[in-house]
Every structure is written in C-alpha cells, then in structure tokens.
C-alpha cells in the first residue's frame, strides 16, 4: 500500500489519502471466548494490546477485496474469528484460528463468505 504522502502527490487531499490507507485502532482489547462474544473489529489495522487467555476478536462484515490487519501485542494468544457465516482459509465457517503473541496477520476477503489469511513469522 502506498504511503499517504505518495497518494497526496497524485492529487488527493490529506484526508482522502488517509482514507485510502484505512483506519488504525491502536489499542484493541480482545474479549469473549466464542464468535458471538469476541471483540468486533472496526478498523483496517487493529493492534491488540490486551488479550487474556482464550479471548478473541471478530472480523468485520465488509466488501470483497477488503483487507484487515491484526497485530497481537497482548500477553496471550488470541482467537481470530471470521464474520458470521464466513470462513478463514480452509477452516469451517464461524471457526477461528489462534494468533500467537507478537505476531500479525493480514486477511483479505476474496468472496462474500471467504477470507484468506497471511501470517507473519
């Protein structure tokens, strides 16, 4: 993704350039232990700073082609759930995967019910 300053060189306003790059939630707290009570993510880039054991986050319902990034800086691994009735990679619908501490994942929605996740090292 281009940096906002590069997008502005193409004639976009500062606000427009920032909107193209997405929003950042710098201090997300994971919650719940199931898809129904996990913390709902609302930003493009989500930095989880509080993650109790077995807690989780849920991807937003969004458009095909949208991306969501999650960084887990919490004390525990967390579960990343898809939006309702969707699936991540080859997991079953509504099933989450574990994101270890100090790791990140970039997820891209490629159909109305499927996400593809790309994990960091």
C-alpha positions in Angstrom: 0.0 0.0 0.0 1.3 3.4 -0.9 2.0 5.9 1.9 -0.4 8.8 2.4 2.3 11.3 1.3 2.7 9.4 -2.0 -1.1 9.3 -2.6 -1.2 13.1 -2.0 1.4 13.6 -4.7 -1.2 12.1 -7.1 -3.5 15.0 -6.3 -5.6 13.6 -3.4 -6.2 15.6 -0.3 -4.6 14.6 3.0 -8.0 13.3 4.3 -8.6 11.3 1.1 -5.1 9.8 1.2 -5.6 8.7 4.8 -9.0 7.2 4.0 -7.4 5.2 1.1 -4.9 3.8 3.5 -7.6 2.9 6.1 -8.1 3.4 9.8 -6.0 2.3 12.7 -7.3 1.1 16.1 -4.1 1.3 18.2 -5.4 -0.3 21.4 -7.9 -3.1 20.9 -8.9 -5.4 23.9 -9.8 -8.9 22.9 -12.8 -10.4 24.7 -15.1 -13.4 24.9 -14.3 -17.0 24.2 -16.6 -17.6 21.2 -17.5 -15.9 17.9 -20.6 -14.4 19.5 -18.8 -12.5 22.3 -15.5 -11.8 20.7 -14.5 -8.1 20.3 -15.8 -6.8 16.9 -13.0 -5.2 14.9 -13.9 -1.9 13.3 -10.6 -0.6 11.8 -8.4 -1.6 8.8 -5.4 -2.1 11.1 -6.0 -3.4 14.6 -3.4 -3.5 17.3 -4.5 -5.9 20.1 -2.8 -4.7 23.3 -4.9 -6.7 25.8 -5.5 -10.4 25.2 -6.5 -12.6 28.2 -6.2 -16.3 27.7 -8.8 -17.7 25.3 -10.1 -14.2 24.3 -10.8 -13.3 20.7 -11.6 -10.8 18.0 -14.1 -11.0 15.1 -13.5 -9.7 11.6 -16.0 -7.1 10.3 -18.5 -7.7 7.6 -17.1 -5.9 4.6 -16.8 -5.9 0.8 -15.0 -8.4 -1.3 -11.4 -7.2 -1.8 -11.2 -5.5 1.6 -8.2 -6.2 3.9 -7.9 -6.3 7.7 -4.7 -6.4 9.6 -4.3 -7.6 13.2 -1.2 -7.4 15.3 -1.3 -9.2 18.6 0.8 -7.4 21.2 -1.2 -8.8 24.1 0.0 -11.1 26.9 -1.7 -14.2 25.4 -2.5 -15.8 22.1 -5.9 -14.8 20.8 -8.5 -16.3 18.6 -9.4 -14.5 15.3 -12.9 -15.3 14.1 -14.4 -14.5 10.7 -17.6 -12.5 10.4 -20.7 -14.6 10.9 -21.2 -17.4 8.3 -17.8 -16.9 6.8 -14.6 -18.9 6.9 -10.9 -18.2 7.0 -8.6 -20.3 4.8 -9.7 -23.9 5.0 -11.3 -23.7 8.4 -15.0 -24.4 8.8 -17.5 -21.5 8.8 -17.5 -19.5 12.1 -14.3 -21.1 13.3 -11.4 -19.0 14.5 -7.7 -19.6 14.4 -5.0 -18.8 17.1 -2.8 -15.8 16.6 0.3 -16.0 18.8 1.6 -13.1 20.8 3.9 -10.7 18.9 2.7 -11.9 15.5 0.4 -10.4 12.9 -2.0 -11.5 10.2 -3.3 -9.8 7.1 -6.6 -11.1 5.9 -8.3 -10.4 2.6 -11.9 -11.1 1.8 -12.0 -12.8 -1.6 -15.6 -13.9 -1.8 -18.7 -13.0 0.1 -18.0 -15.8 2.6 -14.3 -16.5 2.4 -11.2 -14.8 3.9 -7.5 -15.6 3.1 -5.1 -15.0 5.9 -1.3 -14.3 5.5 0.6 -14.8 8.8 3.8 -13.1 9.9 6.8 -15.1 11.2 
